[in-house]
Structure formats: C-alpha cells, structure tokens
Amino acid sequence: MRISRIIMALTVGLAVVAVPAVAGAAPQPPPSPGVTDPPQPPPYPPVLASLTVNRPTIFLGETVVLTGRTFGPNETVDITVSVQPLAAPAFGTARLSDGSTVAMVPVAFQAAAPSSFTARTNGNGVFTRRYTPSVTGLLTFTATGRASGRSASTELRVLPKKKPHLPVTGSSLGTPMKIGGGLVAAGGAMLLGTMLWRRRNRFGTGSAR
C-alpha cells in the first residue's frame, strides 16, 4: 500500500515537470510583421540645385544674367564655361614636301573669356551673376557649390553681331541721280527735236501753196 502511494506520487511529479517542457517545445506562431520592429520613415528626396539664364540666345557683345537657386546658404559656387561651335568644323588634308598627305585636324575652338569664375550665395542659397561672352557658339555653364556639392547646368547660344543697316547718303545716291538726269536730258532733247521737225514741215507746206 505504501509502495503504491510512493509510485503514484512519483508519477504525478514527473507529469507536472514534463508539462512546461512540452509547452516550451510546441511551435510558436510567427510574430506579426511591423509589430515588434518600428516602421522605417520614407527616404527624403535629394535637394536639387538649379541654374538659369535670363535669355537663351543673344548676339556677341550682349550681357546675360545667371541665376542659381537651392545651393547651400552663404557658400562659394564655382562656375565653368565650355564652348561648342554652332557649325561643325571642316576637316581637310595637307600635302607634305615628300608628296604624302596628312589629315588636318581643326584647332580647338576658342574658349570663352572668362572660362571659369565664382559666385556667392545668400542665406537662401541664391546667387545672380552677370556674364558677357567673348566668342560665338553654344556655351554651357556648370555651377557647383563648394560646401553643399550641389550642381546644375544651363546653356546659352551666342550668335555673331548684327550687321548695322547703313543709311542712304548723298554719295550712294549720286550715281542713280546722274543716270536719271542723263535720261531726262536725252528725253528733253528728243522732244525738242520732234517739235522743231514738225514746225519746219508745217511751214514748208504753207510756202508751197
């Protein structure tokens, strides 16, 4: 009787000890997404700088105004200028003293002056800069902020100077007036000769009667 109670007590004790182990070994449901990990904020879009010119096309000798925006506040901006010809340069050949020919590569297009300069932004990251090109062609301005690293570009087309319209002067009218005067004089002489001939014929007819 005592032995059976001891066996029963041991069996109950083993069962109590085994229940937590079995419960821990049971598969747990996967955690719900986004419950334990905090949501990540969306990435901020990068700040883009801009560079504009007040006139896209000018004639040589005229001045334009460059305007940069959204650069760093109170920073120095480096501006470079590159030039491309408006028309493609022609290639040719040259004959050497020994009779052979070599290809002639056109000389590099003249760079605008100045080819680089700087500007200073205000507290809002804005700057303005006047520029007068010294050559014709398609000019490309590239502005880069030294502190912010932001960069922007714009283009400007520079055409040759307009040919002035020369006013009509007395010297330019001299030759046409001389020609016209000569024609008028010749016509007057012919008219006078015709009148004299008619008068002579009329008088001659009257005397014959």
Beta strands, then each sheet from edge to edge (+ up, - down):
strand 1: 50-53
strand 2: 57-59
strand 3: 64-69
strand 4: 76-84
strand 5: 92-95
strand 6: 101-104
strand 7: 116-120
strand 8: 127-131
strand 9: 137-145
strand 10: 151-159
sheet 1: 1+ 3- 8+
sheet 2: 2+ 10+ 9- 4+ 7-
sheet 3: 5+ 6-
end
